């Protein structure tokens, strides 16, 4: 299991899986995937929050994409049988999800305009910064691959600079950096509050998925 944030990794507590955190950096996600493969994992999962590209996706909505859309136009399919098994577990508990493609991006897609362009270009409903790197590593190794993502910032929501500077290199949150940004840009406080509320919905979804999928995440 590879996450971008330490807070995402904490949602997986209690599962019988190896967890690595990439710090929301695609190159590090690729390196962590390679490390887990070298350690002999049987499959890879990209797990965490995502940005919404489709206007119909709200904060906290679950995405189990059938494929990851790459910036070069290619696509990497997720494991269909595994996705069906996990979906059956979640459906039994009343959870719903979307299977639309998820876009991989090397940089943060922060504005509604940028999200709209990416949706039109790649025909994807959500975006994150790790799944495309993990997908490529899994495809090269011939391993099953799955994406489990919850929406944190819907398509209409902009991610303010304060939030962009809040993430440390190891995936930890840096509250002092947020406060420093707010001193420079106090007009961002409302956007940060909205993002915090929306992210809380996303984390709640991730925790519920992890609890329902424990201990083996429906892999076998």
C-alpha positions as CSV (number, residue, x, y, z in Angstrom):
1,X,0.0,0.0,0.0
2,X,1.4,3.4,-1.0
3,X,0.0,6.7,0.3
4,X,1.0,10.3,-0.3
5,X,0.3,11.5,3.3
6,X,1.1,10.1,6.7
7,X,-2.5,10.8,7.7
8,X,-3.6,8.5,4.8
9,X,-1.3,5.8,6.1
10,X,-2.8,6.0,9.5
11,X,-6.1,5.0,8.1
12,X,-4.6,1.6,7.3
13,X,-3.8,0.8,10.9
14,X,-4.7,-2.8,11.7
15,X,-4.5,-4.1,8.1
16,X,-2.1,-7.0,7.4
17,X,-0.3,-5.0,4.7
18,X,3.0,-3.2,4.2
19,X,2.5,0.6,3.9
20,X,4.9,3.2,2.4
21,X,4.4,7.0,2.3
22,X,5.6,9.0,-0.7
23,X,5.2,12.5,0.5
24,X,2.9,13.2,-2.5
25,X,5.9,13.0,-4.8
26,X,5.5,10.9,-7.9
27,X,9.2,10.0,-8.1
28,X,9.2,8.9,-4.5
29,X,6.0,6.9,-5.1
30,X,7.8,5.1,-7.9
31,X,10.8,4.4,-5.7
32,X,8.6,3.1,-2.9
33,X,6.8,0.9,-5.3
34,X,10.1,-0.5,-6.5
35,X,11.2,-1.1,-2.9
36,X,8.0,-3.0,-2.0
37,X,8.3,-5.1,-5.1
38,X,11.9,-5.9,-4.2
39,X,10.7,-7.0,-0.8
40,X,8.3,-9.5,-2.4
41,X,4.9,-7.9,-2.2
42,X,2.2,-9.8,-4.2
43,X,0.3,-6.6,-5.3
44,X,0.3,-2.8,-5.1
45,X,-2.4,-0.4,-3.9
46,X,-2.5,3.4,-4.3
47,X,-4.5,4.6,-1.3
48,X,-5.5,8.0,-0.2
49,X,-7.2,11.3,-1.1
50,X,-7.8,12.6,-4.6
51,X,-9.0,15.8,-6.3
52,X,-12.3,15.8,-8.1
53,X,-12.4,16.5,-11.8
54,X,-16.0,15.5,-12.5
55,X,-18.6,18.0,-11.1
56,X,-20.7,15.1,-9.9
57,X,-18.1,14.0,-7.4
58,X,-18.5,15.5,-3.9
59,X,-16.1,15.5,-0.9
60,X,-15.9,12.1,0.6
61,X,-17.0,10.2,-2.5
62,X,-15.1,7.0,-3.1
63,X,-13.4,6.2,-6.4
64,X,-12.3,2.7,-7.4
65,X,-11.1,3.5,-10.9
66,X,-11.0,0.9,-13.6
67,X,-7.9,2.6,-15.1
68,X,-5.3,5.3,-14.4
69,X,-5.1,7.8,-17.3
70,X,-1.5,8.9,-18.0
71,X,-0.5,12.3,-19.3
72,X,0.8,10.8,-22.5
73,X,-2.6,9.5,-23.3
74,X,-2.0,5.9,-22.2
75,X,-3.9,4.0,-19.6
76,X,-3.0,1.4,-17.1
77,X,-5.9,-0.9,-16.0
78,X,-6.5,-1.8,-12.4
79,X,-7.1,-5.5,-11.5
80,X,-10.8,-6.1,-12.4
81,X,-11.3,-9.2,-10.3
82,X,-9.7,-7.7,-7.2
83,X,-11.8,-4.5,-7.7
84,X,-15.0,-6.6,-7.9
85,X,-14.1,-8.5,-4.7
86,X,-13.4,-5.3,-2.8
87,X,-16.5,-3.7,-4.2
88,X,-18.6,-6.6,-3.0
89,X,-17.3,-6.1,0.5
90,X,-18.0,-2.4,0.5
91,X,-21.4,-2.8,-1.2
92,X,-22.5,-5.2,1.5
93,X,-22.0,-2.4,4.0
94,X,-23.9,0.1,1.9
95,X,-21.0,1.9,0.3
96,X,-21.0,3.3,-3.2
97,X,-18.1,4.2,-5.5
98,X,-17.3,5.4,-9.0
99,X,-15.2,3.4,-11.5
100,X,-14.4,6.2,-13.9
101,X,-10.7,6.6,-14.8
102,X,-8.4,8.5,-12.5
103,X,-5.8,10.8,-13.9
104,X,-2.2,10.8,-12.7
105,X,-0.4,14.1,-12.5
106,X,3.2,15.0,-11.7
107,X,2.1,18.3,-10.2
108,X,-0.7,19.5,-8.0
109,X,-3.8,20.4,-9.9
110,X,-5.0,23.3,-7.7
111,X,-7.5,25.4,-9.6
112,X,-11.0,24.6,-11.0
113,X,-9.8,25.7,-14.4
114,X,-6.8,23.3,-14.4
115,X,-9.1,20.5,-13.2
116,X,-11.5,21.2,-16.1
117,X,-8.7,21.1,-18.6
118,X,-7.4,17.8,-17.3
119,X,-10.8,16.2,-17.3
120,X,-11.4,17.3,-20.9
121,X,-7.9,16.1,-21.9
122,X,-7.8,12.7,-20.2
123,X,-11.5,11.9,-19.8
124,X,-11.0,11.2,-16.1
125,X,-13.1,12.0,-13.0
126,X,-10.4,12.4,-10.4
127,X,-6.7,13.1,-10.0
128,X,-3.8,12.3,-7.7
129,X,0.0,12.5,-7.8
130,X,0.9,8.9,-6.9
131,X,-1.3,6.4,-8.8
132,X,0.3,6.8,-12.2
133,X,3.8,6.1,-10.8
134,X,2.6,3.1,-8.8
135,X,0.6,1.8,-11.8
136,X,3.7,1.9,-14.0
137,X,5.8,0.1,-11.5
138,X,3.1,-2.6,-11.0
139,X,2.7,-3.0,-14.8
140,X,6.5,-3.4,-15.3
141,X,6.6,-6.1,-12.5
142,X,3.4,-7.9,-13.7
143,X,1.7,-7.4,-10.4
144,X,-2.0,-6.8,-9.6
145,X,-2.7,-3.1,-9.0
146,X,-5.6,-1.3,-7.4
147,X,-6.5,2.4,-6.7
148,X,-8.6,3.3,-3.7
149,X,-9.2,7.1,-3.4
150,X,-11.6,9.4,-1.7
151,X,-12.4,12.9,-2.9
152,X,-10.9,15.7,-0.8
153,X,-11.2,18.8,-3.1
154,X,-14.2,18.7,-5.5
155,X,-13.8,20.1,-9.0
156,X,-15.1,23.6,-8.0
157,X,-12.7,23.9,-5.1
158,X,-9.3,25.7,-5.4
159,X,-6.4,24.6,-3.3
160,X,-4.9,27.7,-1.7
161,X,-1.2,28.3,-1.5
162,X,-1.3,27.8,2.3
163,X,-2.4,24.2,1.8
164,X,0.2,23.6,-0.9
165,X,3.0,24.6,1.5
166,X,1.6,22.5,4.4
167,X,3.0,19.2,3.3
168,X,6.5,18.1,4.4
169,X,8.8,15.9,2.4
170,X,7.9,12.8,4.4
171,X,4.1,13.3,4.0
172,X,3.7,15.0,7.3
173,X,1.5,18.1,7.8
174,X,3.2,21.3,8.8
175,X,0.8,23.6,10.7
176,X,3.4,26.3,11.1
177,X,3.7,26.6,7.4
178,X,0.0,27.1,7.1
179,X,0.0,29.8,9.7
180,X,2.9,31.6,8.0
181,X,1.0,31.5,4.7
182,X,-2.1,32.9,6.3
183,X,-0.1,35.8,7.7
184,X,0.9,36.7,4.2
185,X,-2.5,35.8,2.6
186,X,-5.3,36.1,5.2
187,X,-7.8,36.0,2.4
188,X,-7.1,32.3,2.1
189,X,-8.7,31.4,5.4
190,X,-12.1,30.6,4.0
191,X,-10.7,28.3,1.3
192,X,-8.5,26.6,3.9
193,X,-11.5,25.9,6.1
194,X,-13.4,24.5,3.2
195,X,-10.5,22.3,2.2
196,X,-10.1,21.1,5.8
197,X,-13.8,20.2,6.0
198,X,-13.8,18.4,2.6
199,X,-10.6,16.5,3.5
200,X,-12.2,15.3,6.7
201,X,-15.0,13.8,4.6
202,X,-12.4,12.1,2.5
203,X,-10.4,10.7,5.5
204,X,-13.7,9.4,7.0
205,X,-14.3,7.4,3.8
206,X,-10.8,6.0,3.8
207,X,-11.1,4.9,7.4
208,X,-14.4,3.2,6.7
209,X,-13.0,1.4,3.6
210,X,-10.0,0.2,5.6
211,X,-12.1,-1.1,8.5
212,X,-14.4,-3.0,6.1
213,X,-11.5,-4.4,4.0
214,X,-9.4,-5.5,7.0
215,X,-7.3,-7.5,7.3
216,X,-6.4,-8.5,3.8
217,X,-8.0,-5.8,1.7
218,X,-10.0,-8.4,-0.3
219,X,-6.9,-9.3,-2.2
220,X,-7.6,-13.1,-2.0
